[in-house]
Amino acid sequence: MEEVVVIIGAGPAGLASSACLNRLDIPNIILEREGCYASLWRKKAYDRVKLHLAKQFCELPYMSYPPKLPMFVPKNDFISYLDNYASHFGINPRFHCYVESVYYDKNASKWCIVVRNNKLNTTEVYIAKFLVVATGENSEGLIPKVPGLDGFEGMYMHSSQYANGKDFNGKDVLVVGCGNSGMEIAYDLLYWGAHTSIVARSPVHVISKEIVFLGMCFLKYLPCRLVDFIATTLSKIKFGDTSKYGIQRPTEGPFYIKAKTGRSPTIDVGAVQKIKTGEIQVFPSIANIEGTEITFENGKSKQYDAIIFATGYRSTVLDWLKDGKDLFNENGMPKLRFPNHWKGGNGLYCAGFSRSGLMGISLDAQQIATDIGLAWKGASK
């Protein structure tokens, strides 16, 4: 099957890319391994999650959120927004299409995409002039190597498998990671009656959603170092010295770290207060696991029924993309940083890899569609 543009991945990045191409009347298809679009949000996001940035910073191209929605959009409302987005722009992904390999055919000057259709149990081959990789940064949950984890006698899971704490009532649960997912899951577990601890493996900025909103607004007019100073000062006023409770603050500012590494500050949903009261205990990294007993690097140990790893994700691009070394590094992430990360050679692009969230996805999709439009229409003259 020959196509002008093949987009791999039907998350927000794939949907946005297709919408922008459709507006320019550029033929395209989306190949998606799951049976739905936005599967990370539908299947792998915990129930209470909300967008961590205000909705005006999380719009996909050419469609705003309904005015009635709150500033920080809940999960189900965001999924409804994506449903309306796909319908409005006539986006119809091909589901159950698991990409096995992609390579560039130099003789034909086109991309060859080999796909296993899991619904039909067939192998399909797509040929495309342009290829958009939209599988994103969060393609597969990452669980670090921990001494003794294989012999842990309780249960453990990645945060992408966590929906809510209903099944953990009365149990001792350890959450590894104090980013947004880790802190929010720890808070949710406490709400459901679990005895909750959290592992703070590295320093992190903990700030409120209101401080983030102010910072995002200030960045339009002020230098990053000044915005970081304001945000950090406000955070210290609101939360006090979190190091007393085991949460160390980085030396560099939250917005600088986001721009440099892609790591977001942790937006507090109420967990800090529970840490201060001792309802959520904080420990350093795990040193060893034996049976159900977990020993930490400070020498303390405790018995746990379950471990939830809120330890991030990895890109799986290099599992199937054979000719993309000019665009992607050995970790499956763009070699160049934002804003020059989205374009490779031979009609290869990536959307959703800017480490800038939905705002970055929107920019990627528009730039990619414009660039493909110029190349495709120029070649057809």
VENGITA-V572709 format. One record per pair of residues at least 12 apart in sequence whose C-alpha atoms are under 7 Angstrom apart, sorted by the first residue. I is the first residue (numbers start at 1). J is the second residue. D is the distance in whole Angstrom. If there is no record, write none. Layout:
# VENGITA-V572709
I_J_D ; I_J_D
This chain:
# VENGITA-V572709
1_125_6 ; 1_126_5 ; 1_127_6 ; 2_126_6 ; 2_127_5 ; 2_128_6 ; 3_28_7 ; 3_127_6 ; 3_128_5 ; 4_27_6 ; 4_28_6 ; 4_128_5 ; 4_129_5 ; 4_130_6 ; 5_27_6 ; 5_28_5 ; 5_29_7 ; 5_128_6 ; 5_129_6 ; 5_130_5 ; 5_131_6 ; 6_28_6 ; 6_29_5 ; 6_30_6 ; 6_128_6 ; 6_130_6 ; 6_131_5 ; 6_132_6 ; 7_29_6 ; 7_30_5 ; 7_31_6 ; 7_131_6 ; 7_132_5 ; 7_133_6 ; 7_134_7 ; 8_30_6 ; 8_31_5 ; 8_32_6 ; 8_132_6 ; 8_133_5 ; 8_134_5 ; 8_135_6 ; 9_30_7 ; 9_31_6 ; 9_32_5 ; 9_134_5 ; 9_135_5 ; 10_30_6 ; 10_31_7 ; 10_32_5 ; 10_37_5 ; 10_38_6 ; 10_93_7 ; 11_37_6 ; 11_38_4 ; 11_39_7 ; 12_38_6 ; 13_134_6 ; 13_351_6 ; 13_352_5 ; 13_361_5 ; 14_30_7 ; 14_134_5 ; 15_86_7 ; 16_60_6 ; 16_61_6 ; 16_362_7 ; 16_365_6 ; 17_365_4 ; 17_369_7 ; 18_91_7 ; 19_89_6 ; 19_91_7 ; 20_365_6 ; 20_366_6 ; 20_369_6 ; 21_369_5 ; 29_93_6 ; 30_93_5 ; 30_94_6 ; 31_93_6 ; 31_94_5 ; 31_95_6 ; 31_97_6 ; 32_93_7 ; 32_94_6 ; 32_95_5 ; 32_96_6 ; 32_97_5 ; 32_98_7 ; 33_95_6 ; 33_96_5 ; 33_97_5 ; 33_98_4 ; 34_95_6 ; 34_96_5 ; 35_95_5 ; 35_96_5 ; 36_95_6 ; 44_160_4 ; 44_161_6 ; 45_160_6 ; 45_163_7 ; 46_162_6 ; 46_163_4 ; 46_164_6 ; 47_163_5 ; 47_164_6 ; 49_74_6 ; 49_75_6 ; 50_72_6 ; 50_73_5 ; 50_74_4 ; 50_75_5 ; 51_72_6 ; 51_73_5 ; 51_74_6 ; 52_72_7 ; 52_209_7 ; 53_72_6 ; 53_213_7 ; 54_71_5 ; 54_72_5 ; 54_213_6 ; 55_71_5 ; 55_72_6 ; 55_73_6 ; 57_359_6 ; 58_358_5 ; 58_359_5 ; 59_358_7 ; 59_359_7 ; 60_358_7 ; 60_362_5 ; 61_362_5 ; 65_81_7 ; 96_117_6 ; 96_118_5 ; 96_119_6 ; 97_115_6 ; 97_116_6 ; 97_117_5 ; 97_118_6 ; 98_115_5 ; 98_116_5 ; 98_117_6 ; 99_114_6 ; 99_115_4 ; 99_116_6 ; 99_320_7 ; 100_114_6 ; 100_115_5 ; 100_116_7 ; 100_320_6 ; 101_113_6 ; 101_114_5 ; 101_320_4 ; 101_321_6 ; 101_322_7 ; 102_114_6 ; 102_320_6 ; 102_321_5 ; 102_322_6 ; 103_321_6 ; 103_322_5 ; 103_323_5 ; 104_323_6 ; 110_127_6 ; 110_128_6 ; 110_129_5 ; 111_127_6 ; 111_128_5 ; 111_129_6 ; 111_131_7 ; 112_125_7 ; 112_126_6 ; 112_127_5 ; 112_128_7 ; 113_125_6 ; 113_126_5 ; 113_127_6 ; 114_126_7 ; 129_347_7 ; 130_347_5 ; 130_348_6 ; 131_347_6 ; 131_348_5 ; 131_349_6 ; 132_348_6 ; 132_349_5 ; 132_350_5 ; 132_351_7 ; 133_349_6 ; 133_350_5 ; 133_351_6 ; 134_350_6 ; 134_351_5 ; 134_352_6 ; 136_315_7 ; 136_351_7 ; 136_352_5 ; 136_353_5 ; 137_313_7 ; 137_314_6 ; 137_315_5 ; 137_352_7 ; 137_353_6 ; 138_313_5 ; 138_314_6 ; 138_315_6 ; 139_313_7 ; 139_314_6 ; 139_315_5 ; 139_316_6 ; 140_313_5 ; 140_314_5 ; 140_315_7 ; 140_316_7 ; 141_158_6 ; 141_160_7 ; 141_312_6 ; 141_313_4 ; 141_314_6 ; 142_311_6 ; 142_312_6 ; 142_313_5 ; 142_314_6 ; 143_158_7 ; 143_309_6 ; 143_311_6 ; 146_288_7 ; 147_287_7 ; 147_288_5 ; 147_289_6 ; 148_288_6 ; 148_289_5 ; 148_290_6 ; 149_289_6 ; 151_290_7 ; 151_291_6 ; 152_289_7 ; 152_290_6 ; 152_291_5 ; 152_292_6 ; 153_291_5 ; 153_292_5 ; 154_292_6 ; 154_305_5 ; 154_306_5 ; 155_305_7 ; 155_306_5 ; 155_307_6 ; 156_306_5 ; 156_307_5 ; 156_308_6 ; 157_307_7 ; 157_308_5 ; 157_309_6 ; 158_308_6 ; 158_309_5 ; 158_310_6 ; 159_308_6 ; 159_309_6 ; 159_310_5 ; 164_188_7 ; 165_188_6 ; 165_189_5 ; 165_192_5 ; 166_192_6 ; 168_194_6 ; 169_192_6 ; 169_193_5 ; 169_194_5 ; 170_193_6 ; 170_194_5 ; 170_195_6 ; 171_194_5 ; 171_195_6 ; 171_305_6 ; 172_194_6 ; 172_195_5 ; 172_196_6 ; 172_304_5 ; 172_305_5 ; 172_306_7 ; 173_194_7 ; 173_195_6 ; 173_196_5 ; 173_197_6 ; 173_304_6 ; 173_305_6 ; 173_306_5 ; 173_307_6 ; 174_196_6 ; 174_197_5 ; 174_198_6 ; 174_304_7 ; 174_306_6 ; 174_307_5 ; 174_308_6 ; 175_197_6 ; 175_198_5 ; 175_199_6 ; 175_307_6 ; 175_308_5 ; 175_309_6 ; 175_310_7 ; 176_198_6 ; 176_199_5 ; 176_308_6 ; 176_309_5 ; 176_310_6 ; 176_311_7 ; 177_198_7 ; 177_199_6 ; 177_200_6 ; 177_201_6 ; 177_309_7 ; 177_310_5 ; 177_311_6 ; 178_198_7 ; 178_199_7 ; 178_200_5 ; 179_266_5 ; 180_266_5 ; 180_267_6 ; 181_310_6 ; 182_310_5 ; 183_271_6 ; 184_269_6 ; 184_271_7 ; 186_198_7 ; 187_270_7 ; 187_271_5 ; 196_280_5 ; 196_281_7 ; 197_280_5 ; 197_281_5 ; 197_282_6 ; 198_281_6 ; 198_282_5 ; 198_283_6 ; 199_282_6 ; 199_283_5 ; 199_284_5 ; 199_285_6 ; 200_247_6 ; 200_282_7 ; 200_283_6 ; 200_284_5 ; 200_285_7 ; 201_284_6 ; 201_285_5 ; 203_247_7 ; 203_248_5 ; 203_249_5 ; 203_250_5 ; 204_248_6 ; 204_249_5 ; 204_250_6 ; 204_265_6 ; 204_266_7 ; 205_249_5 ; 205_250_7 ; 205_254_6 ; 205_265_5 ; 205_266_6 ; 206_265_6 ; 206_266_5 ; 206_267_6 ; 206_268_6 ; 207_235_5 ; 207_265_7 ; 207_266_6 ; 207_267_5 ; 207_268_6 ; 208_267_5 ; 208_268_5 ; 209_267_6 ; 211_231_6 ; 215_227_6 ; 215_231_7 ; 224_255_7 ; 224_256_6 ; 228_253_5 ; 228_254_6 ; 228_255_6 ; 245_275_7 ; 245_276_7 ; 245_282_7 ; 246_282_6 ; 246_283_7 ; 262_355_5 ; 262_356_7 ; 283_296_7 ; 284_296_6 ; 284_297_6 ; 284_298_7 ; 285_297_6 ; 292_304_6 ; 292_305_7 ; 315_331_7 ; 315_332_5 ; 315_333_7 ; 316_332_6 ; 317_332_5 ; 318_332_6 ; 326_344_6 ; 326_345_7 ; 327_343_7 ; 327_344_5 ; 333_353_7 ; 334_353_7 ; 338_354_6 ; 341_354_7 ; 342_364_7 ; 349_368_7 ; 351_364_5 ; 351_365_6 ; 352_364_7
